[in-house]
Each structure stands twice: as C-alpha cells, then as structure tokens.
Amino acid sequence: MKRIPFALFAAATGLMAGSANAVIVLAVDFGRSDAGAGLTEPGFSTFHITGANRDPGVTETQTFGAFTVSVFPSNQDAGNRGASGRDRAAPLDSGAFTYGDLLRDLVTRIAQGNTPGSPLESMRVSGLTPLTQYTLQLWALDTGSGSDNEVAEWYDMSSGSNIFLGTIINDTTAPVLTSNDDFSIKVTVTSNAAGELMIGSVFPASQGQINGFTLEPVPEPSTGLLALAAGALAFRRRRA
C-alpha cells in the first residue's frame, strides 16, 4: 500500500501554515484624549473620549471604516455621569507583555449590571457580517480605581439571550504582566441578523471598565481544500 506524501496530505487537510488563518478585522483601544499621552496601542484604532466627567445618558459612538462601535453610559454611578476616559501610570511593557498602551488607558462608567447573571449592554459593534462567528478578545483592567480582585462577568447578548463568556478579575496594585493575554477573555461570539455584536457586563462593586478589543472571523473550511482532500483519498485508493 502506497502512502500519501505528507505535503499532499497537509495541503488537503489544511495543515499547511496559514491555510485557514483569519485576520483581525477590527482592533479598538479605548481611552482618554485630553490627558497623558493619548495612548493608542500599535495596530489598534483609537476610541478616546474627551474628559473624565461626561454628560449623563450619552452613548459614545465612533466609526472605523464599515464598523460602528458604541459604548453605553452607566446608570448606576453616583450622579449618573456618562462613560468617561481615563489614563493610568501602569502597567508598563515588560518582557513578553507589550500591551502597556492598551491597558494603561480605558473607558469607565460603562453600562453594567450589578447582579451576577443579569448584565446590561456595555458595548455594541455594528457593520459585521450577519449571523457570523467571530473570535472576540476583550481586555478590562483599571489599576487606578475600582474594586481590587473584583470578578467582572462578560456576556454575549446579541441573540437576545445572555450567553456567559467569562470573567476578568481587576487588580488595582499595578501588577507585573507576563503576557498580552493577561486581563482578557478570548471567546467565540456570533453576530445577530442585523450584523451586530452586543456585549454586556456585570461589575458588582465598581463602575465598570474596558480597555479594548479585537475581532476576527472564525475561519470556515475551504471548499477547495475539501476537494483536494477528496482527490488525495482517490489517489491513495488508486495506488493501494
């Protein structure tokens, strides 16, 4: 029995490097535009809010090409102040952690629930392909305020149900980070029929915060690769 050459098998099954890799279609860095250096992580688009005390009830919206990102203001903060930008002194890039510009600035006072399992919509992304899976990575850290060791819950609310995505534990002690994945969740989400992604959160003991996020489509099996796999199988049968 003849064996299929590995190169042919790898190409047929998608094992060759880069054969099914998706690309990030949206990367957003939240922060404040009128303080500090106006930090924006390289490779990310800027969503920076002017000022630390925005008007109450104002939804902050910015457009990035075909996509629109909206952040909803909290209705739980004292004085019902709007979503606001912040710049912090930490964390700093260190070793394999190079996302200091992303995690030092943030948007706080976002809409959030205060009861586990009952989120409010914090952020919405529009302009996505309807009913499509994306890989979402979302960062949430505020070293300057909030509640230390608070477990914040994140949800996908796009379908009308509250689908739990994961938790991020806040740290106000200027932690030393070792990876760009620290203080983030990386999960699969699905856009709704309107091409929207609706992300909710629960912060039981603070105003809530978000540093940034990325979105990339989940790769689908290539019909060309499937056809090649079928051809490889036929080749093997003929040579057997």
Summary of the structure (lengths in Angstrom):
residues: 240
radius of gyration: 21.3
end to end distance: 4.5
largest distance: 77.2
contacts: 780
relative contact order: 0.21
helix: 14%
strand: 35%
